[in-house]
Amino acid sequence: MPIYDGFKDNRSKGSFFGLGIGCGYAYNFNEKWGLEGELGLGYIHFGYDKYDVDTDVLLAEDQSKSYFGPTKAAISLVYHF
């Protein structure tokens, strides 16, 4: 089963780049235990050509997509040695 149904009939070949920034906070309950949280915001740009999976025929050339928004969210329970 493909991760994304669009990958059943075609494949993509190309490149991408991204840039992001993250910010976090750590809170210690005591000397040994703590909690950390982090949020990230970023920009990603994809440039690709689309091909048929079975015949490897070029279906679409010079496609692109961009994304700007949240790229990371994390909460961690921490134990300090």
CORCOR-V443571 format. One line per field, one symbol per residue. burial: # if it has 9 or more other ideal C-beta (glycine too) atoms within 8 Angstrom, else .. A space follows every 50 residues. Layout:
BEGIN
burial: ???
END
This chain:
BEGIN
burial: ......#..#.#.#...#.#.#.#........################## ###.........#.......##.....#...
END
